[in-house]
Amino acid sequence: MTKGTSEKYNDSCLKIFALISLFSKGETKFEDVIKLFADENGKVAQISNVTLNKYMNTLKIFGIDVRKKKGIYYLHKMPFSITLEESELRAVALMKSALAFMVNSKIKKELSLFIEELEKRYDYKTKQLDTVVKNTRSYDLTFYFMKFKKQIAECEKYCQEGNKLYISYINQGNQEIRIDCDPLEVKYNKDSVLFSVYSPRDAQVFDIPVESILSINLISKNQKIKSKKCTAVKFKLRGNLAKSYKLREWEQSEGYDENGWLTIINSGEDFAELANRLFKYNINCVVISPKYLKTQVSKMIDETLKNYL
């Protein structure tokens, strides 16, 4: 008796999962749903309609909202479903388009997986709205950026490597400018791509349109660049470290956030020296900006981990 009950229970569970799988694929016809309750010969008993209603009620109990309209079932909402507004869907569309011209990297892979998981959780209303958004306007940013794909990849590489650069470019006044600089990050601004660099001589950050760059050359590591000061670095501290931390004369505090992190702005310490210092703070420190320093600290962590593999 127990064995019979167990088999029946297992069969019911399998049908529940089969229904969820079927509905998750999109709009489903009634005849396809009822086939799940057919016997070994493929025949559907009249009583199956009553049985189907019981299963549909079971799905509803577990927060799975399936609706029927003109003989078509559609999955309206799952317990983990999310609802997005049109403006939010447009932002997702922009991110998806941006993936087309991003260089292959960990960030690109993570962003791609994030969007994929996000779209899986759209409720029915959001899926319908997403279709409208995609059909009403093109978000193919490759129209603007694909011709700069090679330059973008090179600039991203310079940022990852962190070597000092000598850049020649044309400014808005149609003048050729030459600067010694540290690479920071690649920025995307409307219909332009900007290579953000820091010039120690000018103590200033320059956002250079990639299409205006004439040449980029590496500066020898042995060649010194006279520096006024480094660009501002923002990092956060927590725990006892935050409580006992003493600000340097070139630092200022933005106070604690709601999660107990103390934000520090450092405007006068060499990148290499600062990176070494922040690295020692371990998990109690997070570098917020610039991207170059975040990458440098990340590399230091990766190199340390290799010693334990």
Residue pairs with C-beta under 8 A, 6 or more apart in sequence:
12 55
15 36
15 37
15 55
16 55
16 58
16 59
18 36
19 33
19 36
19 55
19 59
19 66
20 59
20 64
22 28
22 32
22 33
22 36
23 64
23 66
23 73
23 74
23 75
24 75
26 74
27 72
27 73
27 74
28 72
28 73
28 74
29 71
29 72
29 73
30 68
30 71
30 72
30 73
33 52
33 73
34 44
34 48
34 49
34 52
35 42
35 44
37 44
37 45
37 48
37 51
37 52
38 44
38 48
39 45
56 66
59 66
60 66
62 79
63 77
63 78
63 79
64 75
64 77
64 78
64 79
65 75
65 76
65 77
65 78
66 73
66 74
66 75
66 76
67 73
67 74
67 76
67 124
68 74
74 124
75 124
76 123
76 124
76 125
77 123
77 124
78 121
78 123
80 121
81 121
81 122
81 123
81 126
82 118
82 121
82 122
82 123
82 126
83 123
83 125
83 126
84 92
84 122
84 126
84 129
84 130
86 129
86 133
89 126
89 129
89 130
89 133
90 133
90 137
90 139
92 115
92 118
92 119
93 133
93 134
93 139
94 139
94 141
95 111
95 115
96 115
96 139
97 139
97 140
97 141
97 142
98 141
98 188
99 108
99 111
99 112
99 115
100 140
100 141
100 142
100 146
101 141
101 142
101 145
101 146
101 148
101 149
101 152
102 108
102 111
103 152
103 153
103 156
103 157
105 156
119 130
122 130
144 191
144 192
145 152
145 188
145 193
148 193
148 210
148 211
151 193
151 210
151 211
151 213
152 186
152 193
152 210
154 216
155 183
155 186
155 195
155 210
155 216
156 186
158 165
158 183
158 216
159 183
159 184
159 185
159 186
159 291
159 292
159 295
160 295
161 183
162 182
162 183
162 292
162 295
162 296
163 183
163 218
163 219
163 221
164 180
164 181
164 182
164 218
164 219
164 221
164 223
164 225
165 180
165 181
165 182
165 183
165 197
165 216
165 217
165 218
165 219
166 178
166 179
166 180
166 181
166 216
166 217
166 218
166 219
167 178
167 179
167 181
167 195
167 197
167 208
167 213
167 215
167 216
167 217
168 176
168 177
168 178
168 213
168 214
168 215
168 216
169 176
169 177
169 208
169 209
169 212
169 213
169 214
170 176
170 177
170 212
170 214
171 177
171 212
176 214
179 197
179 199
179 201
179 202
179 206
180 199
180 200
180 201
180 219
180 225
181 197
181 198
181 199
181 200
181 206
182 197
182 198
182 200
182 231
182 271
182 292
183 195
183 196
183 197
183 292
184 196
184 197
184 198
184 205
184 231
184 290
184 291
184 292
185 196
185 290
185 291
185 292
186 193
186 194
186 195
186 196
186 210
187 193
187 194
187 195
187 196
187 207
188 194
189 207
192 209
192 211
193 209
193 210
193 211
194 207
194 208
194 209
194 210
195 207
195 208
195 209
195 210
195 213
196 205
196 206
196 207
196 208
196 290
197 205
197 206
197 208
198 204
198 205
198 206
198 230
198 231
198 290
199 205
199 206
200 225
200 226
200 227
200 228
200 229
200 230
201 225
201 226
201 227
201 228
202 228
203 227
203 228
203 229
203 231
205 231
219 225
227 270
229 250
229 267
229 268
230 266
230 267
230 268
230 269
230 270
230 271
230 274
231 267
231 290
232 265
232 266
232 267
233 265
233 266
233 267
233 269
233 271
233 274
233 287
233 289
233 290
233 293
234 263
234 264
234 265
234 266
234 287
234 288
234 289
235 263
235 264
235 266
235 278
235 285
235 286
235 287
235 288
236 257
236 261
236 262
236 263
236 264
236 285
236 286
236 288
237 245
237 261
237 262
237 264
237 281
237 284
237 285
238 259
238 260
238 261
238 262
238 284
238 285
239 260
239 284
240 284
241 281
241 284
241 285
242 256
242 260
242 261
242 262
242 284
245 262
245 264
247 253
247 264
248 266
248 268
248 269
249 268
250 266
250 267
250 268
250 269
251 264
251 265
251 266
251 267
251 268
252 264
252 265
252 267
253 262
253 263
253 264
253 265
254 263
254 264
254 265
255 262
255 263
256 262
256 263
257 263
261 286
263 288
266 274
269 277
271 292
271 293
271 296
272 296
274 293
275 293
275 296
275 297
275 300
276 300
278 285
278 287
278 297
279 297
279 300
279 301
287 293
287 294
287 297
288 294
